[in-house]
Amino acid sequence: MRYVNTLPGLFLIVLAFQGNAQQIQDYPLSTRALKIVVIGSSTAAGTGANPPDSAWVNLYRDYLQGINPANEVINLAMGGYQTYNLMPSGFKPPRYRAHPDTLRNISKALSLRPDGIILNLPSNDAAAGFSLEEQLANFDTIAQTAAQANIPIWICTTQPRSFSADKILTQMVVRDSILQNFGDKAIDFWSGVAGPEGLIGLSFNSGDGIHLNNAGHRVLFESVQARNIPEVLYNQPEPTAVENAEAVGPQRRLLNRIARWVLAFVSGKK
């Protein structure tokens, strides 16, 4: 009699596994949580914004979590960083160049299994005197590392800064090259905040000629938002039937074993 009373519970377990398996199979792609990792330097780290909630990365996190509270934005940015700091782990830099920071570089970002990555390096390469070719080669290496992992990466352009004329020119050429080379994966962080002669516009300057104030961070946020990154990621190809089967398979096999056991048990009691 005790065994017979357990049958309703067993049938409930079977039904629960059926529901879970169906949920995994039919889970809408557009409702899954997204994880975005940001790598870069002081602007991405929030310098110039006060309070910190006004920084563009934090504004973007709020925006994404307004779409889905489970969405994540992980910020690995560190003030003062250059492209060399963010190169893949194991990269051997030229003499007198920084080594990759394995806690904040592209390899670390990929290890977090993100849906997408945003790279924001406004001007420290130019400040250090790196050539145009050197900067672009590093951007390409970082982007190719993400591509090899099949993770989309968006590259932000350089930003205006109080520089000498030759460095401002380098900044502009790097900006144009990023826009041309990365196309719809480039984010323009220049046009909305630049003033005359490649300097930060007066209404966006935090006061040091290098970093943006709250209004400037708002412009950068809007530039990222305009790229419709969630829509791009949600429109990635859906898992194939084989991938769905692999996800559901273990539960279905357990379901079938439980169902066969219950049916055998009932048949034996008749």
C-alpha positions as CSV (number, residue, x, y, z in Angstrom):
1,M,0.0,0.0,0.0
2,R,2.9,2.3,0.8
3,Y,4.3,1.8,-2.7
4,V,0.9,2.5,-4.4
5,N,0.7,5.8,-2.5
6,T,4.0,6.9,-4.1
7,L,2.7,6.6,-7.6
8,P,1.1,10.1,-7.8
9,G,4.4,11.5,-6.7
10,L,6.3,9.6,-9.4
11,F,3.9,10.8,-12.0
12,L,4.4,14.4,-10.8
13,I,8.1,13.9,-11.2
14,V,7.6,12.7,-14.7
15,L,5.4,15.7,-15.6
16,A,8.0,18.0,-14.0
17,F,10.8,16.6,-16.2
18,Q,8.5,16.9,-19.2
19,G,7.9,20.6,-18.5
20,N,11.6,21.3,-17.9
21,A,12.7,19.6,-21.0
22,Q,10.0,21.4,-23.1
23,Q,11.1,24.7,-21.5
24,I,14.7,24.2,-22.5
25,Q,13.6,23.3,-26.1
26,D,11.2,26.2,-26.5
27,Y,13.1,28.9,-24.5
28,P,12.9,32.1,-26.6
29,L,16.2,33.4,-27.7
30,S,15.1,37.0,-27.3
31,T,14.5,36.6,-23.6
32,R,17.9,35.0,-22.6
33,A,20.2,37.1,-20.4
34,L,23.1,38.8,-22.1
35,K,26.6,39.3,-20.7
36,I,28.7,42.2,-22.1
37,V,32.3,42.7,-21.0
38,V,33.9,46.1,-21.3
39,I,37.7,46.4,-21.6
40,G,39.6,49.7,-21.9
41,S,41.1,52.6,-20.0
42,S,40.0,55.5,-17.8
43,T,37.0,56.6,-19.8
44,A,35.5,53.2,-19.6
45,A,36.5,53.0,-15.9
46,G,34.3,56.1,-15.4
47,T,36.9,58.9,-14.9
48,G,35.3,62.3,-15.2
49,A,31.8,61.2,-14.2
50,N,30.4,62.3,-10.9
51,P,28.6,60.4,-9.4
52,P,29.8,57.1,-10.8
53,D,26.3,56.2,-12.0
54,S,26.8,58.9,-14.7
55,A,29.7,57.0,-16.4
56,W,28.8,55.6,-19.8
57,V,29.4,52.0,-18.8
58,N,27.1,52.3,-15.8
59,L,24.4,54.1,-17.9
60,Y,24.7,51.2,-20.4
61,R,24.3,48.6,-17.7
62,D,21.1,50.3,-16.5
63,Y,19.8,50.4,-20.0
64,L,20.5,46.7,-20.6
65,Q,19.0,45.7,-17.3
66,G,15.9,47.8,-18.2
67,I,15.5,45.3,-21.1
68,N,16.1,42.3,-18.9
69,P,17.1,42.6,-15.3
70,A,19.3,39.5,-15.7
71,N,21.6,41.2,-18.2
72,E,25.1,41.8,-17.1
73,V,27.8,44.4,-17.9
74,I,31.2,43.4,-16.5
75,N,33.7,46.3,-16.5
76,L,37.4,45.4,-16.6
77,A,38.7,48.8,-17.6
78,M,41.7,50.4,-15.9
79,G,42.9,54.0,-16.1
80,G,46.1,54.5,-18.0
81,Y,45.8,51.4,-20.1
82,Q,47.0,51.2,-23.7
83,T,46.4,48.6,-26.4
84,Y,49.4,46.5,-25.3
85,N,47.8,46.0,-21.8
86,L,44.8,44.4,-23.5
87,M,46.6,42.2,-26.0
88,P,45.9,38.4,-25.6
89,S,47.7,36.5,-22.9
90,G,51.0,35.1,-24.2
91,F,51.6,38.0,-26.5
92,K,55.2,39.2,-26.5
93,P,55.3,43.0,-26.8
94,P,58.2,44.9,-28.3
95,R,60.9,46.3,-26.1
96,Y,59.7,49.1,-23.8
97,R,56.0,48.2,-24.3
98,A,53.6,47.0,-21.6
99,H,52.8,43.3,-21.2
100,P,49.2,42.1,-21.3
101,D,47.3,42.3,-18.1
102,T,45.9,38.8,-17.8
103,L,43.2,40.0,-15.3
104,R,41.9,42.7,-17.7
105,N,42.8,41.9,-21.3
106,I,40.9,40.4,-24.2
107,S,41.8,36.8,-23.0
108,K,40.3,37.5,-19.6
109,A,37.2,39.0,-21.2
110,L,36.7,35.9,-23.3
111,S,37.2,33.6,-20.3
112,L,34.1,35.2,-18.8
113,R,32.0,33.7,-21.7
114,P,30.4,36.9,-22.8
115,D,27.9,37.4,-25.6
116,G,29.8,40.5,-26.7
117,I,32.7,42.7,-25.8
118,I,33.2,46.5,-26.1
119,L,36.7,48.0,-26.3
120,N,37.2,51.6,-25.3
121,L,40.8,53.1,-25.6
122,P,40.5,56.8,-26.3
123,S,44.0,58.3,-26.4
124,N,46.7,56.6,-24.3
125,D,48.5,55.1,-27.2
126,A,48.9,58.5,-28.9
127,A,50.0,60.0,-25.5
128,A,52.7,57.3,-25.4
129,G,53.9,58.1,-28.9
130,F,52.8,54.9,-30.5
131,S,52.6,55.1,-34.3
132,L,49.5,54.8,-36.4
133,E,50.5,51.4,-37.7
134,E,51.3,50.1,-34.2
135,Q,48.0,51.1,-32.8
136,L,46.0,49.7,-35.7
137,A,47.9,46.4,-35.6
138,N,47.1,46.0,-31.9
139,F,43.4,46.8,-32.5
140,D,43.3,44.2,-35.2
141,T,45.0,41.6,-33.0
142,I,42.5,42.1,-30.2
143,A,39.6,42.0,-32.7
144,Q,40.9,38.8,-34.3
145,T,41.3,37.2,-31.0
146,A,37.6,37.8,-30.3
147,A,36.6,36.6,-33.8
148,Q,38.5,33.4,-33.3
149,A,36.4,32.7,-30.2
150,N,33.3,33.6,-32.2
151,I,32.5,36.5,-29.9
152,P,31.4,39.8,-31.4
153,I,33.5,42.8,-30.4
154,W,32.7,46.5,-30.8
155,I,35.6,48.9,-31.1
156,C,35.2,52.5,-29.9
157,T,37.1,55.1,-31.8
158,T,39.6,57.4,-30.3
159,Q,38.4,60.5,-28.5
160,P,39.4,64.2,-28.6
161,R,42.1,65.3,-26.1
162,S,44.3,68.3,-25.4
163,F,47.2,67.2,-27.5
164,S,49.9,68.7,-29.8
165,A,48.8,69.1,-33.4
166,D,50.7,66.0,-34.6
167,K,49.1,63.8,-32.0
168,I,45.6,65.2,-32.7
169,L,46.2,64.3,-36.3
170,T,47.2,60.7,-35.3
171,Q,44.0,60.5,-33.2
172,M,41.9,61.5,-36.2
173,V,43.5,59.1,-38.5
174,V,43.1,56.2,-36.0
175,R,39.5,57.3,-35.6
176,D,38.8,57.1,-39.3
177,S,40.7,53.8,-39.7
178,I,38.6,52.2,-36.9
179,L,35.4,53.4,-38.5
180,Q,36.4,52.1,-41.9
181,N,38.0,48.8,-40.8
182,F,35.3,47.7,-38.3
183,G,32.2,49.1,-40.0
184,D,29.1,48.3,-38.0
185,K,31.3,47.0,-35.2
186,A,32.8,50.4,-34.7
187,I,31.4,53.0,-32.3
188,D,32.0,56.7,-32.9
189,F,33.2,58.2,-29.6
190,W,34.5,61.3,-31.4
191,S,31.8,63.2,-33.3
192,G,29.4,63.9,-30.5
193,V,32.0,65.3,-28.0
194,A,34.7,66.9,-30.2
195,G,35.2,70.7,-30.4
196,P,37.3,72.7,-32.8
197,E,40.7,71.4,-33.7
198,G,40.2,68.0,-32.2
199,L,39.8,69.1,-28.6
200,I,37.0,68.1,-26.2
201,G,34.0,70.4,-26.6
202,L,33.8,72.9,-23.8
203,S,30.4,71.6,-22.6
204,F,31.8,68.0,-22.3
205,N,35.2,68.7,-20.7
206,S,35.6,67.5,-17.1
207,G,38.3,70.2,-16.7
208,D,41.5,68.3,-17.5
209,G,41.3,68.3,-21.2
210,I,41.5,64.5,-21.2
211,H,38.3,63.2,-19.7
212,L,34.6,63.8,-20.2
213,N,32.1,65.1,-17.8
214,N,28.6,63.7,-17.1
215,A,27.3,65.2,-20.3
216,G,30.1,63.7,-22.3
217,H,29.6,60.3,-20.8
218,R,25.9,60.6,-21.7
219,V,26.9,61.2,-25.3
220,L,29.1,58.1,-25.3
221,F,26.3,56.0,-23.8
222,E,24.0,57.1,-26.5
223,S,26.5,56.2,-29.2
224,V,26.8,52.7,-27.7
225,Q,23.0,52.4,-27.4
226,A,22.6,53.4,-31.0
227,R,24.5,50.3,-32.1
228,N,21.6,48.2,-31.0
229,I,23.9,45.6,-29.5
230,P,21.1,43.5,-27.8
231,E,19.2,43.3,-31.1
232,V,22.4,42.2,-32.9
233,L,23.1,39.5,-30.3
234,Y,19.5,38.3,-30.2
235,N,19.6,37.9,-34.0
236,Q,22.6,35.6,-33.9
237,P,21.7,32.2,-35.4
238,E,19.6,30.1,-33.1
239,P,20.9,26.8,-31.9
240,T,20.5,24.0,-34.4
241,A,18.2,21.0,-33.8
242,V,21.3,18.9,-32.8
243,E,22.3,21.5,-30.2
244,N,18.8,21.6,-28.9
245,A,18.7,17.9,-28.7
246,E,22.0,17.9,-26.8
247,A,20.7,20.4,-24.3
248,V,17.4,18.5,-23.7
249,G,18.8,14.9,-24.2
250,P,19.9,14.1,-20.7
251,Q,16.6,15.1,-19.2
252,R,14.6,13.3,-21.8
253,R,16.6,10.1,-21.2
254,L,16.0,10.3,-17.5
255,L,12.3,11.0,-18.2
256,N,12.0,8.0,-20.3
257,R,13.7,5.8,-17.7
258,I,11.4,7.0,-15.0
259,A,8.3,6.5,-17.2
260,R,9.3,3.0,-18.1
261,W,9.9,2.2,-14.4
262,V,6.5,3.6,-13.4
263,L,4.7,1.7,-16.2
264,A,6.5,-1.5,-15.2
265,F,5.6,-1.0,-11.6
266,V,1.9,-0.4,-12.3
267,S,1.8,-3.4,-14.7
268,G,3.3,-5.6,-12.0
269,K,0.7,-4.6,-9.5
270,K,-2.2,-5.5,-11.8
